[in-house]
């Protein structure tokens, strides 16, 4: 079987390194080209993972032997890079959030759909084993109809968790990054909540710089969500979170017949379910659904090599979907909805009112 030939555009986001490392460990994949406008960074990536280096990503797109492209640039640069990749007829991946505005996200989504290209978005939280199992539990009906959700997600801060200076500089730039904790960490949480509870139709958000007033973007945001189903929810996103591993992603899902508690980025990820569903797996008690790690896969967060956390599961699934012609788990439409919610949240914070999402 011929290897899938990968082109990597930009290493401005450290997730490019995580996914490149994971890809380089797969026998059926080869990174054949690397593009980055920073020569030192780009050549270093090419030396680590293989492939020819290009200072201009458009030169990479001219290659006929590139089967699939990964884009990991600053958020504001996604739009042009995605449109150029579509024009080149390349199937592609784009890191989340796909854009800094809903209008840009719509243009990108329409472009990939019109071109009929295979495209996916970096919602890697969907590939955490506990998150996958939670989806199965919810879809089984074990907790009944979802009526409420609560999510808290955050980091000690971009610099504090060890991101390189070149990444920190654009992440805290309101133009290149598009915002702070809400657009960054919120993208993961909004996507998971929608995956579990359906489309979001209205948001009301407050933002603040409680702990890091030197930033020109928010380090704290609180959002109330209304779902198309009628369910309500809250989302707290932080870049000033003091917690054991420097980050946290927790969700509680409340249903008409039970409750689901999910702890993802912690020392020991955990899924717990309380169910009153008679005749099901439980009756009026808490239990932990069995989660079987894949072969040689650690089950505590800190012992995982960074690239082998959910990133390796994600890229493995992407390659399998390409090989087997299956739909990707996350689409540009999913990325568009997250962008619409984020846009509405920032508008709500500026205008002090609830914003409906069309």
Secondary structure, 3 states (H helix, E strand, C coil): CCCEEEEEECCCCCHHHHHHHHHHCCCCEEEEEEECCCHHHHHHHHHHHCCEEECCHHHHHCCCCCCEEEECCCHHHHHHHHHHHHHCCCEEEECCCCCCCHHHHHHHHHHHHHHCCCEEECCHHHHCHHHHHHHHHHHHCCCCCEEEEEEEEEECCCCCCCCCHHHHHHHCCCCCCCCCHHHHHHHHHHHHHHHHHCCEEEEEEEEECCCCCCCCCCCEEEEEEEECCCCEEEEEEECCCCCCCCEEEEEEEEECCEEEEEECCCCCCEEEEEECCCCCCCCCEEECCCCCCCCCCCCCHHHCCHHHCHHHHHHHHHHHHHHHCCCCCCCHHHHHHHHHHHHHHHHHHHHCCCEECC
